Amino acid sequence: MTWLVEPLQYAFMQRGMIAAVLVGLICAVVGTYVVLRSMAFLGDALAHAILPGVAIAYLLGGNLLVGALIAAVLVALGIGFFTRGGTVREDTAIGILFSAALALGVALISSIRSYAVDLSHIIFGNVLGVGPADLWLIAGLTVLVLATVVLLFRPLFVVSFDPVMAKTLRLPVELLRNLLLVLLALTIVGSIQTVGIGLVAAMLVTPGATAYLLTRRLAPMMVISAALGVAASVIGLYLSYYLNIVSGSAIVLVATAFFLLAFFFAPQKGWVWQRLHVQRR
């Protein structure tokens, strides 16, 4: 069992493991809404839209994750504002704000001569570089998001899947919809240090999609997705340590392996199961 204990004797690995577990948990839970509401494009757009916040924070000498947090929340609320009342389609607003934020971020980053080195951990992720302050921020965001999902589970469920009934029940539909966007933004910000901007969408979608193949009920789907997300994070971090590969990529690849197993072998819904059922006919 020394191979399990050896990496954890280092403080940076201990922080990285805690951060990876938290990210796997928060991404998986919020990711169930992303999968069920077909919001994968929104998750990817918000991930890239944080670039201007990161660049401004870097130029001002502030915390990059705090800058990313402010940018993500502003873009999320902007999407909610422009799509309010159906004036603009959600995918259109996402495309406009995503492109504008990305362009602003690239413009700002291009003015930083050393951006290729200094900001690479935001773009590609570096879980082993998580400091104590970053870990506290990730933990705080995780507690905030999970507590909100638990406390508002039923209203968020109704608003997500039956807006007409939500209005009949006099729920604050727009407020809850914007809240879901903000939760997604907070989840992305809490995850970029671990898997990076380029891969955070995968952690939002893949565990949820895997759980969707195993159950169609929201609460069990969240539990299964969370278990898969945490397992992928832990296994991926160990693989990155022993194989000397980027931790974010290893975590996403493990999550993808779980998805492929479920896709082919899930009871009743798996590809192999369906083929065997056809042959028996």
Secondary structure, DSSP 8 states (H G I E B T S, - for coil): -HHHHGGGGSHHHHHHHHHHHHHHHHHHHHHHHHHHTT-HHHHHHHHHHTHHHHHHHHHHT--HHHHHHHHHHHHHHHHHHHTGGGSS-HHHHHHHHHHHHHHHHHHHHHT-TTHHHHTHHHHH--GGG--HHHHHHHHHHHHHHHHHHHHTHHHHHHHHH-HHHHHHTT--HHHHHHHHHHHHHHHHHHHHHHH-HHHHHHHHHHHHHHHHTT--SHHHHHHHHHHHHHHHHHHHHHHHHHHT--HHHHHHHHHHHHHHHHHHHSTTTSHHHHHHHHHH-
